[in-house]
Amino acid sequence: MGTRGAPSRRRPAGRRLRYLPAGSFPFLLLLLLLCIQLGGGQKKKENLLAEKVEQLMEWSSRRSIFRMNGDKFRKFIKAPPRNYSMIVMFTALQPQRQCSVCRQANEEYQILANSWRYSSAFCNKLFFSMVDYDEGTDVFQQLNMNSAPTFMHFPPKGRPKRADTFDLQRIGFAAEQLAKWIADRTDVHIRVFRPPNYSGTIALALLVSLVGGLLYLRRNNLEFIYNKTGWAMVSLSYIHGSSQAQFVAESHIILVLNAAITMGMVLLNEAATSKGDVGKRRSKSLFICLVGLGLVVFFFSFLLSIFRSKYHGYPYSDLDFE
């Protein structure tokens, strides 16, 4: 008779026992602690970022541009974490610095920042700040910066590139040009709104009122305007009646008339082509245009009258006083 072997013990199907290698428990514990630390560090960064953004939004609610010293610059601009772009104007506005360009650039910068602050697209992705040399000398030294004003963009991640420094010498510092540069660097489009300037309108109104007041006071004695004898006496006193001769004073008069006409043409050109006039000084441009046009019409007509008195027969009577 054959003997039967002892029955083997089988494990239930679908269940397998796995054994961890010896010494793996400390490794798992270290991995668990590392995950907890990384999670806590990420949470800490998120809290720090939220605090920074909240502080910047609070400053922006009070003013469009907030000033920074060295400590604030390092905390809110240089140190991570940061998920916002920062436009910084490095300037020197103290009177002892005597930087007139800084004051002019600051006015344009204020217009740009106010346009962003009060626009419907305002958000916490873009902020405007300023570092004055006398308040943040260490920042200027840290960036090796020796000129002002300078505009720089600090992106949310990474260090500023060459294009993040605004080319002020080539483009100028008009708010519209700054807005275009910011759109290229941040994809944030700012529509510039300039405050109305009524200085030109007021000056024009005062001039018209003065002339109108003088004419009103002399309303009963305006014959001097139509007195041809008086104008002829003035002409005969200083203008020679023949084309064969010329008084010394006549040369000076012709020189002054041509200078006035040239000045009028310069004013017309300035009103039409001057940068920043459209929208910013519209009323002033209108006043300059009217003054230039008045100079050209009045003095050119006077010049044609003199020419006619000396050279008879030329058909230039359309602009003549007579």
C-alpha positions as CSV (number, residue, x, y, z in Angstrom):
1,M,0.0,0.0,0.0
2,G,1.3,3.3,-0.9
3,T,1.3,6.0,1.6
4,R,-0.4,9.4,0.9
5,G,1.4,12.5,1.5
6,A,0.1,15.0,4.0
7,P,-2.5,17.3,2.4
8,S,-1.0,20.7,1.4
9,R,-2.5,23.9,2.8
10,R,-3.7,26.2,0.0
11,R,-4.2,30.0,0.3
12,P,-7.6,31.4,-0.6
13,A,-7.8,32.5,-4.2
14,G,-7.5,36.3,-4.7
15,R,-5.5,37.0,-1.5
16,R,-1.8,37.2,-1.5
17,L,0.3,38.3,1.3
18,R,3.0,40.8,0.6
19,Y,5.7,41.5,3.0
20,L,7.6,44.8,3.2
21,P,11.4,44.5,3.1
22,A,13.2,44.9,6.4
23,G,14.1,48.5,7.3
24,S,11.4,50.1,5.0
25,F,9.3,51.5,7.8
26,P,11.8,54.4,8.6
27,F,11.8,55.2,4.8
28,L,8.0,55.4,4.7
29,L,8.0,57.5,7.8
30,L,10.6,59.9,6.3
31,L,8.6,60.1,3.1
32,L,5.4,60.9,5.0
33,L,7.1,63.7,6.9
34,L,8.5,65.1,3.7
35,C,5.1,65.2,2.1
36,I,3.6,66.9,5.2
37,Q,6.5,69.5,5.1
38,L,6.0,70.2,1.4
39,G,2.3,70.6,1.9
40,G,2.8,72.9,4.8
41,G,5.4,75.0,2.8
42,Q,3.0,75.3,-0.2
43,K,0.3,76.4,2.2
44,K,2.6,78.9,3.7
45,K,3.5,80.3,0.3
46,E,-0.1,80.7,-0.6
47,N,-0.8,82.5,2.6
48,L,2.1,84.8,2.1
49,L,1.1,85.6,-1.5
50,A,-2.5,86.3,-0.3
51,E,-1.2,88.7,2.3
52,K,1.0,90.5,-0.3
53,V,-1.8,90.9,-2.8
54,E,-4.2,92.1,-0.1
55,Q,-1.7,94.7,1.1
56,L,-1.1,95.9,-2.5
57,M,-4.8,96.1,-3.2
58,E,-5.3,98.2,0.0
59,W,-2.5,100.6,-1.1
60,S,-4.1,100.8,-4.6
61,S,-7.5,101.7,-3.1
62,R,-5.9,104.8,-1.5
63,R,-3.6,105.9,-4.3
64,S,-2.8,104.7,-7.8
65,I,0.9,104.8,-7.3
66,F,2.5,103.8,-4.0
67,R,6.0,104.7,-3.0
68,M,8.5,102.1,-2.0
69,N,11.7,102.1,0.0
70,G,14.3,99.4,0.0
71,D,12.5,97.0,2.3
72,K,9.2,97.2,0.5
73,F,10.9,96.8,-2.8
74,R,12.6,93.6,-1.7
75,K,9.5,92.2,-0.1
76,F,6.8,93.0,-2.7
77,I,8.9,93.0,-5.9
78,K,12.1,90.9,-5.6
79,A,11.1,88.2,-3.1
80,P,8.8,85.3,-4.2
81,P,6.0,84.3,-4.3
82,R,4.5,86.7,-6.8
83,N,1.7,86.3,-9.3
84,Y,1.4,89.9,-10.4
85,S,3.3,92.3,-12.6
86,M,4.8,95.5,-11.1
87,I,5.6,98.6,-13.1
88,V,8.2,100.7,-11.2
89,M,9.3,104.2,-12.0
90,F,12.7,105.0,-10.6
91,T,12.9,108.8,-10.2
92,A,14.3,111.7,-8.3
93,L,11.6,114.2,-7.4
94,Q,13.2,116.0,-4.5
95,P,13.7,119.8,-5.3
96,Q,17.5,119.6,-4.6
97,R,17.8,117.1,-7.5
98,Q,16.5,119.6,-10.0
99,C,15.2,116.9,-12.3
100,S,12.6,118.6,-14.5
101,V,12.3,115.6,-16.7
102,C,11.4,113.5,-13.6
103,R,8.5,115.8,-12.8
104,Q,7.2,115.7,-16.4
105,A,7.5,111.9,-16.5
106,N,5.7,111.7,-13.2
107,E,2.7,113.6,-14.5
108,E,2.4,111.1,-17.4
109,Y,2.9,108.2,-15.1
110,Q,0.1,109.5,-12.8
111,I,-2.3,109.8,-15.7
112,L,-1.5,106.2,-16.8
113,A,-1.9,104.8,-13.3
114,N,-5.2,106.7,-12.7
115,S,-6.5,105.4,-16.0
116,W,-5.8,101.8,-14.9
117,R,-7.0,102.3,-11.3
118,Y,-10.4,103.7,-12.4
119,S,-11.0,101.5,-15.4
120,S,-13.5,98.6,-15.4
121,A,-10.6,96.2,-16.2
122,F,-8.8,96.9,-13.0
123,C,-7.6,93.8,-11.2
124,N,-4.8,92.5,-8.9
125,K,-2.6,91.4,-11.8
126,L,-0.9,94.8,-12.4
127,F,0.3,97.4,-9.9
128,F,2.1,100.7,-10.3
129,S,4.8,101.8,-7.8
130,M,7.6,104.4,-7.5
131,V,11.1,104.4,-6.0
132,D,12.6,107.8,-5.3
133,Y,16.4,108.0,-5.2
134,D,16.4,109.7,-1.8
135,E,14.0,107.1,-0.3
136,G,15.6,104.0,-1.9
137,T,19.3,104.6,-2.7
138,D,20.1,101.0,-1.9
139,V,17.6,99.9,-4.6
140,F,19.4,102.1,-7.2
141,Q,22.7,100.6,-6.1
142,Q,21.4,97.0,-6.2
143,L,20.2,97.5,-9.8
144,N,23.3,99.4,-10.9
145,M,21.1,102.3,-12.0
146,N,22.6,105.7,-12.4
147,S,19.9,107.7,-14.3
148,A,16.4,108.8,-13.7
149,P,13.6,108.6,-14.7
150,T,13.6,104.9,-15.6
151,F,10.6,102.6,-16.1
152,M,10.9,98.9,-15.5
153,H,8.5,96.0,-15.6
154,F,8.9,93.2,-13.1
155,P,7.1,90.0,-14.3
156,P,5.3,87.6,-12.1
157,K,8.0,84.9,-12.6
158,G,11.6,85.2,-13.4
159,R,14.0,88.1,-13.7
160,P,13.3,91.2,-15.9
161,K,14.6,91.0,-19.4
162,R,16.0,93.7,-21.5
163,A,12.6,94.5,-23.1
164,D,11.2,95.0,-19.6
165,T,13.1,98.4,-19.4
166,F,11.2,101.1,-21.2
167,D,13.2,102.9,-23.9
168,L,12.5,106.4,-22.7
169,Q,15.2,108.1,-24.8
170,R,13.8,106.8,-28.1
171,I,10.1,106.7,-27.5
172,G,9.5,109.4,-24.9
173,F,7.4,109.1,-21.7
174,A,3.9,109.9,-22.9
175,A,1.2,108.0,-21.1
176,E,0.0,106.4,-24.4
177,Q,3.5,105.1,-25.2
178,L,3.8,103.7,-21.7
179,A,0.4,102.0,-22.1
180,K,1.5,100.4,-25.4
181,W,4.7,99.1,-23.8
182,I,2.8,97.6,-20.8
183,A,0.4,95.9,-23.2
184,D,3.4,94.3,-25.0
185,R,4.9,93.1,-21.7
186,T,1.8,92.0,-19.7
187,D,-1.1,91.7,-22.2
188,V,-3.0,94.2,-20.1
189,H,-4.5,97.0,-22.3
190,I,-5.0,100.4,-20.6
191,R,-7.1,103.1,-22.2
192,V,-5.6,106.4,-21.2
193,F,-8.0,109.1,-19.9
194,R,-6.6,112.6,-19.6
195,P,-8.1,115.2,-17.4
196,P,-9.6,118.2,-19.4
197,N,-7.4,121.3,-19.6
198,Y,-9.3,124.5,-19.9
199,S,-6.4,126.9,-19.8
200,G,-6.4,127.5,-23.6
201,T,-10.2,128.1,-23.6
202,I,-9.9,130.5,-20.7
203,A,-7.1,132.5,-22.3
204,L,-9.0,132.7,-25.6
205,A,-12.2,133.8,-23.7
206,L,-10.2,136.5,-21.9
207,L,-8.7,137.8,-25.1
208,V,-12.0,137.9,-26.9
209,S,-13.6,139.6,-23.8
210,L,-10.8,142.2,-23.7
211,V,-11.1,143.1,-27.4
212,G,-14.9,143.1,-27.2
213,G,-14.8,145.3,-24.1
214,L,-12.4,147.9,-25.8
215,L,-14.6,147.9,-28.9
216,Y,-17.7,148.4,-26.7
217,L,-16.2,151.3,-24.9
218,R,-15.3,152.9,-28.2
219,R,-18.6,151.9,-29.9
220,N,-19.4,155.6,-30.7
221,N,-16.0,156.3,-32.1
222,L,-14.9,153.5,-34.4
223,E,-14.1,155.7,-37.4
224,F,-10.4,155.1,-36.9
225,I,-10.8,151.6,-38.1
226,Y,-12.2,152.8,-41.5
227,N,-10.1,155.9,-41.7
228,K,-8.1,155.4,-44.9
229,T,-6.3,158.8,-44.4
230,G,-4.8,157.6,-41.1
231,W,-3.6,154.3,-42.6
232,A,-2.2,156.2,-45.6
233,M,-0.3,158.6,-43.3
234,V,1.2,155.7,-41.4
235,S,2.1,154.1,-44.7
236,L,3.6,157.4,-46.2
237,S,5.6,158.0,-43.0
238,Y,7.6,154.7,-43.2
239,I,6.9,153.2,-46.6
240,H,8.3,154.7,-49.8
241,G,5.6,155.0,-52.4
242,S,7.9,153.9,-55.3
243,S,9.5,150.6,-56.1
244,Q,12.7,152.4,-57.0
245,A,13.5,153.4,-53.4
246,Q,13.1,152.1,-49.8
247,F,13.4,153.7,-46.4
248,V,15.6,152.2,-43.7
249,A,12.6,151.9,-41.4
250,E,10.7,150.1,-44.2
251,S,13.3,147.3,-44.2
252,H,12.8,146.8,-40.5
253,I,9.0,146.8,-41.0
254,I,9.2,144.2,-43.7
255,L,11.5,142.1,-41.5
256,V,9.0,142.2,-38.6
257,L,6.1,141.3,-40.9
258,N,7.9,138.3,-42.3
259,A,9.0,137.2,-38.8
260,A,5.3,137.4,-37.6
261,I,4.2,135.4,-40.6
262,T,6.8,132.8,-39.9
263,M,5.8,132.7,-36.3
264,G,2.2,132.1,-37.3
265,M,3.3,129.2,-39.6
266,V,5.3,127.7,-36.7
267,L,2.3,127.9,-34.4
268,L,0.1,126.2,-36.9
269,N,2.6,123.4,-37.4
270,E,3.0,123.0,-33.6
271,A,-0.8,122.8,-33.1
272,A,-1.1,120.1,-35.8
273,T,1.9,117.9,-35.2
274,S,2.9,118.3,-31.6
275,K,3.0,115.0,-29.7
276,G,0.7,114.6,-26.8
277,D,-1.5,117.6,-27.7
278,V,-4.4,115.5,-28.9
279,G,-6.6,114.7,-26.0
280,K,-4.2,116.2,-23.5
281,R,-4.2,119.8,-24.4
282,R,-7.0,120.0,-27.0
283,S,-8.2,123.4,-25.9
284,K,-4.6,124.7,-25.8
285,S,-4.0,123.3,-29.3
286,L,-7.1,125.1,-30.6
287,F,-5.9,128.4,-29.0
288,I,-2.4,128.0,-30.6
289,C,-4.0,127.2,-34.0
290,L,-6.2,130.4,-33.8
291,V,-3.3,132.6,-32.8
292,G,-1.1,131.2,-35.6
293,L,-3.9,131.6,-38.2
294,G,-4.5,135.2,-37.0
295,L,-0.9,136.1,-37.3
296,V,-0.6,134.6,-40.8
297,V,-3.8,136.3,-42.1
298,F,-3.3,139.7,-40.6
299,F,0.4,140.2,-41.2
300,F,0.4,138.6,-44.7
301,S,-2.5,140.9,-45.7
302,F,-0.5,143.9,-44.3
303,L,2.5,142.7,-46.4
304,L,0.4,142.5,-49.5
305,S,-1.0,146.0,-48.9
306,I,2.6,147.3,-48.8
307,F,3.5,145.4,-51.9
308,R,0.5,146.9,-53.7
309,S,1.3,150.4,-52.7
310,K,4.8,150.0,-54.2
311,Y,4.1,147.8,-57.2
312,H,0.9,148.9,-58.9
313,G,-1.0,146.6,-61.1
314,Y,-0.6,143.3,-59.3
315,P,-3.9,141.5,-58.6
316,Y,-3.4,141.0,-54.8
317,S,-6.4,143.0,-53.6
318,D,-8.4,140.0,-52.1
319,L,-6.6,140.3,-48.8
320,D,-6.1,144.0,-49.0
321,F,-7.4,146.3,-46.2
322,E,-8.6,148.8,-48.7
